[in-house]
Amino acid sequence: MSPPDSARISPTAHYTGFVWYRNGLSHEAFRTREGWLIHRVLRPMNLAYELTGRAGLDAMLLSRHRVIDHLLSQAIESGEIGQVVEVAAGLSPRGRRFTERHPDLIYVEGDLPGMVARKREVLGRAGYGNPHHQVVEVDALADDGPASLWGAFAEHLDPGRGTALITEGLLGYFDPASVAGMWQRFSRFLGDYPAGLYLSDLHTAADAGGVRGARLFQRLLSIFARGQVHLHFSGPEEAEAALRARGFAEASVHDPASFAGRVDLPPVDRFVVQVIEARSGARSGTAARL
């Protein structure tokens, strides 16, 4: 499978940017006309899912975003994590929110060149400038060179701080072999720091198989993304084993429903998405602290 290009990925970035804004997670500058238009076109589908108690696109996006935020907050507040890199950050408001909440946090966002230019422009319109918050060009498939994880991020990071790496909305674009390669890369990169935490969303076959209409939902996601959306692994246990095989010392795949009462989740009966929490290296977990 050829790597997805920025033209394919950008519509989803605009849509998610609008969802974050619409739900009070983002500044108005993150609200784009493209995002508003796509959201309006897909609103009837979302309403149909909501009326039956199932997770439409908005509910799925909000559940994964808020659970990732919750896990990242816990890691920062415990002292495990002092800096964050977000790959394929798109129009995510997370970097802005977290650096406002934690002034000493280092936060580096990475994406393809077109989205990097758009993100810098959006942050400028929002009047946001923080020397600890950078936006750089990165290619999650590169093993070396200036666009690799090491080339793009290392100069902005403190080698003595625990580091989190986030990919939200990225894995579904890639086939299993490409995902395995990325996970190997991510675990190696995080292994260079005293503590390494990987957070991501993931769609498994179990998510689709257990929900009436989820196969249609997958097809609609593929239309939305202008290409195939992959369901990875049969279920959480297989995904956890794959993460450990690619170098992560600890791996858990969470159902967002397990965070009910701790995280503000949409009122649906099933979320059709999982959230990855994995740690790298022998110094992972509670033993590694700043």
FENKA-V813098 format. One record per residue. N is the residue number from 1. SS is DSSP state (hx for helix, st for strand, lp for the rest). OMEGA is omega in radians with two decimals (none if undefined). Layout:
n	ss	omega
N	SS	OMEGA
N	SS	OMEGA
This chain:
n	ss	omega
1	lp	3.09
2	lp	-3.11
3	lp	3.08
4	lp	3.10
5	lp	-3.05
6	hx	3.13
7	hx	3.13
8	hx	-3.04
9	hx	-2.98
10	hx	3.10
11	hx	3.13
12	hx	3.10
13	hx	3.12
14	hx	3.14
15	hx	-3.12
16	hx	3.09
17	hx	3.11
18	hx	3.12
19	hx	3.12
20	hx	3.13
21	hx	-3.07
22	hx	-3.10
23	lp	3.01
24	lp	-3.11
25	lp	-2.94
26	lp	3.07
27	lp	-3.13
28	hx	-3.14
29	hx	3.13
30	hx	3.13
31	lp	-3.14
32	lp	3.09
33	hx	3.12
34	hx	3.14
35	hx	3.11
36	hx	-3.10
37	hx	3.14
38	hx	3.13
39	hx	3.14
40	hx	3.13
41	hx	-3.07
42	hx	-3.09
43	hx	3.11
44	hx	3.09
45	hx	3.13
46	hx	3.12
47	hx	-3.14
48	hx	3.10
49	hx	-3.10
50	hx	-3.12
51	hx	3.12
52	lp	3.10
53	lp	3.14
54	lp	-3.08
55	lp	2.94
56	lp	-3.12
57	hx	-3.08
58	hx	-3.13
59	hx	3.12
60	hx	-3.13
61	hx	-3.12
62	hx	-3.12
63	hx	-3.12
64	hx	-3.09
65	hx	-3.08
66	hx	3.09
67	hx	3.08
68	hx	3.08
69	hx	-3.12
70	hx	-3.12
71	hx	3.11
72	hx	3.11
73	hx	3.12
74	hx	-3.09
75	hx	3.11
76	hx	-3.07
77	hx	3.09
78	lp	-3.08
79	lp	-3.13
80	lp	-3.01
81	lp	3.11
82	lp	3.10
83	st	-3.02
84	st	2.90
85	st	3.14
86	st	-3.10
87	st	-3.07
88	lp	-3.03
89	lp	3.13
90	lp	3.11
91	lp	3.07
92	lp	3.09
93	lp	-2.98
94	hx	-3.12
95	hx	3.12
96	hx	-3.10
97	hx	-3.05
98	hx	3.11
99	hx	3.01
100	hx	-3.11
101	hx	-3.09
102	lp	-3.01
103	lp	-3.11
104	lp	-3.12
105	lp	2.99
106	st	-3.10
107	st	-3.13
108	st	3.10
109	st	3.10
110	st	3.09
111	st	3.10
112	lp	-2.96
113	hx	-3.11
114	hx	-3.14
115	hx	3.09
116	hx	3.12
117	hx	-3.14
118	hx	-3.11
119	hx	3.11
120	hx	3.11
121	hx	3.12
122	hx	3.13
123	hx	3.09
124	hx	3.11
125	hx	3.11
126	lp	-3.13
127	lp	-3.04
128	lp	3.06
129	lp	-3.12
130	lp	-3.11
131	lp	3.12
132	lp	-3.08
133	st	-3.11
134	st	3.05
135	st	-3.02
136	st	3.08
137	st	3.13
138	lp	3.09
139	lp	-3.08
140	lp	-3.12
141	lp	-3.07
142	lp	3.09
143	lp	3.12
144	lp	-3.13
145	lp	-3.04
146	lp	-3.14
147	lp	3.10
148	lp	3.10
149	hx	-3.09
150	hx	-3.13
151	hx	-3.07
152	hx	-2.95
153	hx	-2.89
154	hx	-3.07
155	hx	-3.12
156	hx	-3.00
157	lp	3.07
158	lp	-3.10
159	lp	-3.14
160	lp	-3.10
161	lp	2.97
162	lp	-2.97
163	st	3.01
164	st	3.05
165	st	-3.09
166	st	2.89
167	st	3.12
168	lp	3.12
169	lp	-3.07
170	lp	-2.91
171	hx	-3.07
172	hx	3.12
173	hx	-2.94
174	lp	3.10
175	lp	-3.06
176	hx	-3.13
177	hx	3.12
178	hx	3.11
179	hx	3.12
180	hx	3.11
181	hx	3.11
182	hx	-3.12
183	hx	3.08
184	hx	3.12
185	hx	-3.11
186	hx	-3.12
187	hx	3.09
188	hx	-3.14
189	hx	-3.12
190	hx	3.12
191	lp	3.11
192	lp	-3.04
193	lp	-3.07
194	lp	3.05
195	lp	-3.13
196	st	-3.12
197	st	3.08
198	st	3.12
199	st	-3.13
200	st	2.93
201	st	-3.10
202	st	3.04
203	lp	3.13
204	lp	3.10
205	hx	3.13
206	hx	3.11
207	hx	-3.11
208	hx	-3.04
209	hx	-3.06
210	lp	-3.07
211	lp	3.11
212	lp	3.11
213	lp	-3.07
214	hx	3.08
215	hx	3.04
216	hx	3.11
217	hx	3.11
218	hx	3.13
219	hx	3.10
220	hx	3.06
221	hx	-3.14
222	hx	3.07
223	hx	3.14
224	hx	-3.09
225	hx	3.12
226	lp	3.11
227	lp	-3.08
228	lp	2.97
229	lp	-3.03
230	lp	2.94
231	lp	-3.04
232	lp	3.01
233	lp	-3.11
234	lp	-3.11
235	lp	-3.08
236	hx	-3.07
237	hx	3.13
238	hx	3.10
239	hx	3.12
240	hx	3.11
241	hx	3.13
242	hx	3.09
243	hx	3.11
244	hx	3.12
245	hx	-3.14
246	lp	2.96
247	lp	3.10
248	st	-3.12
249	st	3.14
250	st	3.14
251	st	3.04
252	st	3.07
253	st	-2.96
254	st	2.88
255	st	3.12
256	hx	-3.13
257	hx	-3.13
258	hx	3.13
259	hx	3.13
260	st	-3.10
261	lp	3.09
262	lp	-3.09
263	st	3.11
264	lp	-3.07
265	lp	3.07
266	lp	-3.10
267	lp	3.11
268	lp	-3.07
269	lp	3.09
270	lp	-2.91
271	lp	3.09
272	lp	3.10
273	lp	3.04
274	st	3.10
275	st	-3.14
276	st	2.97
277	st	-3.08
278	st	-3.14
279	st	-3.03
280	st	2.92
281	lp	-3.11
282	lp	-3.11
283	lp	-3.08
284	lp	3.02
285	hx	-2.99
286	hx	3.14
287	hx	-3.11
288	lp	3.12
289	lp	3.08
290	lp	none
